[in-house]
Amino acid sequence: MQITAAVAHGPHQDFSIETVELASPRSDEVLVEIRGVGLCHTDIAARDGIYGLPYPLVLGHEGSGVVIAVGQDVTSVAPGDKVAVSFSSCGTCRPCTSGRPAYCTTFAQENYIGSRPDGTQTMLTNGSPAHANFFGQSSFASHALVTERNTVKVDTELDISLVGPLGCGIQTGAGAVMKSMNCEKESSLVVLGGGPVGLAAVMGAVIQGCSTIIVVEPVENRRTTATRLGATHAIDPITENVTQRIMEITADGIDYIFDTTGRTEVITAAMEAAAQNATVGLVGVPADFSVNLPLNIVGAMQKGLTVRGIVEGDSQPQLFIPELLEYHAAGRFPFDSIITTYPFSKINDAVAAQERGEVTKLVLVPDA
């Protein structure tokens, strides 16, 4: 079928709104009409070549919408269902079968190669491949072809167009605090970076009952938003000494450190204020994939420090996305309050607004 998609033709180039051809669903696939799709830094990094994907390329990995058609083997969703679309996983490797699909052993092939895992294409433009299947969806489009595994049926009064960010960025931040690190009640947490992932972590920390929630963020309006969402303290790393301020706030040091920045100097400053048996969770991706985090071995031993990488907040999307929507319905997870919507045709304006720091979380919706 013919659909509309935002196509990337090269690094640092504007997206081009074009008509492309989308394949019909296979037996395990689902056709979704996209009602909203989050704009994430990962999409822009992919457009600009950080993953080495070929062009032309269709991105987008935080889609939500309505099921239009399903393959013959699909049983969990049906045409007319409202759905969120999350990351893809194989379903057969040990992490997948043990409930940890974010650590799927073929995660890269499922999400990052610009085609289905078997190398077949889902989109064509002018008869040639438009590389797609990004995160098993490529939802910068009017419609997306996804699999049953990464499609989550949702029951919510919230506008379905706003649900997409739960499929990646929001579940990553909230899951890191609620699942990966499982922050204890009355514990202290510092969140490094006040973007959408960091703010989701703040909301998750409130649900967990953390008594001290510190956000380190240089942009004033993000610090203000973090405080509104439940942060007890906000530190400006430009004008304040991060280590010193954390120690002033906590006295005995911080129990949990969650980094969304990928900046080693920021992580190190927070780690210097780590409490005994502290946990450090890492989701921030540095611009240079070869960057290493300095870690003093003896110091880590003496403090009993745990440092762990986190993917997708250790989420099982089929379980965690409905859980987050239940918290939202109860007024305890107001993730929609950080969202600004842009018409899909204005995707390049949306990217520019995000780069200028004018918005917190962007969602593209169909043009009126």
Beta strands, then each sheet from edge to edge (+ up, - down):
strand 1: 2-8
strand 2: 16-22
strand 3: 29-39
strand 4: 57-58
strand 5: 63-70
strand 6: 82-85
strand 7: 123-125
strand 8: 128-129
strand 9: 143-147
strand 10: 151-153
strand 11: 188-192
strand 12: 212-216
strand 13: 233-235
strand 14: 254-259
strand 15: 274-282
strand 16: 306-309
strand 17: 339-343
strand 18: 361-365
sheet 1: 4+ 1- 2+ 7- 8+
sheet 2: 9+ 3- 5+ 6- 10+
sheet 3: 9+ 3- 18+ 17+
sheet 4: 13+ 12+ 11+ 14+ 15+ 16+
end
